[in-house]
């Protein structure tokens, strides 16, 4: 019987503070003959490495406050009882550096969504998952004008969609990316992904921005 591996990609910032990170969570259905979760974690990390290097291919595509060389993927076998053993693998998304300066706040992100086929009796919200892709730079944004807000570049959105399509199609090593949501009766259910989308409107990650390094006062 197949089983599920949860994978969390973690991108720390230069501070080393555990709260200064951006994270994305994925779930993968693993073939029953793939018995060793440690090996599966390595294969999944390789697939996610391709995913992220497609979206952020070079140091100049990556905000320089993100410590790409310290990025990891944390994997958990969902068959294990909580607290589950951790299989942590360095992402090693070459190059291991980032060089682009950014004026975009750290909590601003692109929302990348995916969905499963609608099921009668289950709310459509349970058919969708999303991740927030952070570390944005100006080259990934369309500037504002007198009649338009600043938005995500359509070419960057298309690159993200291509990376998601490739990740969904990857089955070489005996696993496949799946959607997770509530099933009939409430328990979590894992379903095949049938597509997704990236809106051009930026959003914010559910975290506070980095700690202030200075404070400017005014008095009366």
C-alpha positions as CSV (number, residue, x, y, z in Angstrom):
1,X,0.0,0.0,0.0
2,X,1.3,3.4,-0.9
3,X,2.2,5.9,1.8
4,X,2.7,9.7,2.3
5,X,5.9,11.7,2.9
6,X,5.6,15.3,4.0
7,X,8.4,17.6,2.9
8,X,9.0,21.1,4.1
9,X,11.5,23.3,2.3
10,X,13.1,25.8,4.6
11,X,15.0,28.9,3.4
12,X,16.8,30.7,6.3
13,X,17.8,34.4,6.2
14,X,21.2,35.7,6.9
15,X,20.4,36.4,10.6
16,X,20.2,32.7,11.6
17,X,17.2,33.5,13.7
18,X,14.7,30.5,13.5
19,X,11.9,33.0,12.9
20,X,13.6,34.5,9.9
21,X,12.8,31.9,7.3
22,X,10.4,31.2,4.4
23,X,9.0,27.7,4.3
24,X,6.9,25.7,1.8
25,X,5.2,22.4,2.5
26,X,4.5,19.6,0.0
27,X,3.1,16.0,0.2
28,X,4.2,13.1,-1.9
29,X,2.5,9.7,-2.4
30,X,5.2,7.0,-2.3
31,X,5.0,3.5,-3.9
32,X,4.6,0.7,-1.4
33,X,7.9,-0.9,-2.6
34,X,9.8,2.2,-1.6
35,X,10.3,1.0,2.0
36,X,13.2,3.2,3.2
37,X,12.0,6.7,4.1
38,X,15.6,8.0,4.3
39,X,16.2,7.2,0.6
40,X,12.8,8.6,-0.3
41,X,13.7,11.9,1.4
42,X,16.8,12.1,-0.8
43,X,14.8,11.6,-4.0
44,X,12.2,14.1,-3.0
45,X,14.9,16.7,-2.1
46,X,16.4,16.2,-5.6
47,X,13.0,16.8,-7.2
48,X,12.5,20.0,-5.1
49,X,16.0,21.2,-5.9
50,X,14.9,21.1,-9.6
51,X,11.7,22.9,-8.7
52,X,13.4,25.8,-7.0
53,X,16.3,26.1,-9.4
54,X,13.8,26.4,-12.2
55,X,12.1,29.3,-10.4
56,X,15.3,30.9,-9.0
57,X,18.0,29.7,-11.5
58,X,20.9,32.0,-10.6
59,X,22.4,34.0,-7.8
60,X,21.1,37.2,-9.5
61,X,17.5,35.8,-9.3
62,X,17.7,35.4,-5.6
63,X,17.4,38.1,-2.9
64,X,20.7,38.4,-1.1
65,X,19.2,38.3,2.4
66,X,18.2,34.6,1.8
67,X,21.0,32.1,2.8
68,X,20.5,29.7,-0.1
69,X,23.5,27.6,1.0
70,X,21.7,26.8,4.2
71,X,18.4,25.8,2.7
72,X,17.1,22.3,3.7
73,X,14.2,20.0,3.1
74,X,12.7,18.4,6.2
75,X,10.8,15.1,5.5
76,X,8.5,13.2,7.7
77,X,7.0,9.7,7.1
78,X,3.2,10.2,7.7
79,X,2.9,6.6,8.9
80,X,4.9,7.4,12.0
81,X,3.3,8.5,15.2
82,X,3.9,12.0,16.4
83,X,6.5,13.2,17.1
84,X,7.7,11.8,13.8
85,X,11.4,11.1,13.1
86,X,13.0,13.9,10.9
87,X,14.9,13.2,7.7
88,X,16.7,16.5,6.9
89,X,18.6,16.9,3.6
90,X,20.4,20.0,2.4
91,X,18.6,21.4,-0.6
92,X,22.0,22.2,-2.3
93,X,20.2,24.3,-5.0
94,X,23.2,25.4,-7.1
95,X,24.5,28.0,-7.0
96,X,24.5,28.2,-3.2
97,X,24.6,31.9,-3.2
98,X,22.3,34.9,-3.7
99,X,23.4,38.3,-4.9
100,X,20.3,40.4,-5.9
101,X,19.5,43.4,-3.8
102,X,15.8,43.9,-3.0
103,X,13.6,46.7,-1.8
104,X,10.6,44.4,-1.5
105,X,9.6,43.6,2.1
106,X,10.5,40.1,3.2
107,X,6.9,39.0,3.9
108,X,5.7,39.7,0.3
109,X,5.4,36.6,-1.8
110,X,4.0,34.9,-4.8
111,X,1.1,32.5,-4.1
112,X,1.4,29.3,-6.1
113,X,-1.7,27.1,-5.9
114,X,-2.7,23.6,-7.0
115,X,-5.9,21.6,-6.9
116,X,-7.5,18.2,-7.1
117,X,-10.6,17.1,-8.9
118,X,-13.8,18.3,-7.2
119,X,-15.5,15.6,-5.1
120,X,-19.3,15.6,-4.4
121,X,-20.0,16.4,-0.7
122,X,-16.6,18.1,0.0
123,X,-16.1,21.9,0.0
124,X,-14.0,23.1,-2.9
125,X,-11.6,24.8,-0.5
126,X,-10.5,21.3,0.6
127,X,-9.4,20.6,-3.0
128,X,-6.8,23.4,-3.0
129,X,-3.3,23.8,-1.5
130,X,-0.8,26.7,-1.9
131,X,2.7,27.8,-1.1
132,X,4.2,31.2,-0.7
133,X,7.3,31.8,-2.7
134,X,9.4,34.6,-1.0
135,X,12.7,36.3,-1.5
136,X,11.3,38.5,-4.3
137,X,13.3,41.0,-6.2
138,X,12.3,43.9,-8.5
139,X,13.1,42.0,-11.7
140,X,10.3,39.6,-10.8
141,X,7.7,42.4,-10.5
142,X,5.8,44.6,-13.0
143,X,6.2,48.2,-11.9
144,X,3.1,50.3,-11.1
145,X,1.8,53.0,-13.4
146,X,-0.8,55.8,-13.1
147,X,-3.4,53.2,-13.9
148,X,-2.0,49.9,-12.6
149,X,-0.8,48.4,-9.4
150,X,2.6,46.7,-9.1
151,X,2.1,43.0,-9.9
152,X,4.0,39.8,-10.4
153,X,5.5,39.6,-13.9
154,X,3.5,37.2,-16.1
155,X,6.7,35.6,-17.3
156,X,7.8,34.9,-13.7
157,X,4.3,33.4,-13.0
158,X,4.6,31.3,-16.1
159,X,8.0,30.0,-14.9
160,X,6.5,29.0,-11.6
161,X,3.6,27.2,-13.3
162,X,6.1,25.3,-15.5
163,X,8.0,24.2,-12.4
164,X,4.8,23.0,-10.7
165,X,3.8,21.1,-13.9
166,X,7.2,19.4,-14.0
167,X,7.0,18.5,-10.3
168,X,3.6,17.0,-10.7
169,X,4.7,15.0,-13.7
170,X,7.8,13.6,-11.9
171,X,7.3,9.9,-11.1
172,X,10.8,8.5,-11.9
173,X,11.7,7.6,-8.3
174,X,8.5,6.0,-7.2
175,X,6.7,9.0,-5.8
176,X,4.2,11.7,-6.9
177,X,3.3,15.1,-5.6
178,X,-0.3,15.1,-4.3
179,X,-2.9,17.4,-2.9
180,X,-4.0,17.1,0.7
181,X,-7.4,18.2,2.2
182,X,-10.4,17.0,4.2
183,X,-12.2,13.9,3.0
184,X,-15.7,12.7,3.7
185,X,-16.2,12.5,7.4
186,X,-13.3,14.9,8.1
187,X,-10.0,12.9,7.9
188,X,-7.2,14.1,5.7
189,X,-7.3,12.7,2.2
190,X,-4.5,12.7,-0.5
191,X,-5.6,13.2,-4.1
192,X,-4.0,13.5,-7.6
193,X,-3.2,17.0,-8.6
194,X,-5.0,18.1,-11.9
195,X,-3.6,21.6,-12.2
196,X,-3.1,24.9,-10.5
197,X,-2.4,28.6,-11.0
198,X,-0.4,31.6,-10.0
199,X,-2.1,35.0,-9.7
200,X,-0.2,38.1,-10.6
201,X,-1.3,39.8,-7.4
202,X,1.4,39.5,-4.6
203,X,0.4,38.4,-1.2
204,X,2.0,38.2,2.3
205,X,3.3,35.2,4.1
206,X,1.6,34.6,7.5
207,X,4.6,35.9,9.5
208,X,5.8,39.1,10.8
209,X,8.6,40.9,8.8
210,X,12.1,40.8,10.2
211,X,12.9,42.5,13.5
212,X,13.5,46.2,13.3
213,X,17.2,47.3,13.4
214,X,16.5,50.9,14.2
215,X,13.7,53.1,15.4
216,X,13.0,56.7,14.4
217,X,11.3,58.9,17.0
218,X,9.2,62.0,17.0
219,X,8.3,64.1,20.0
220,X,6.0,66.9,21.1
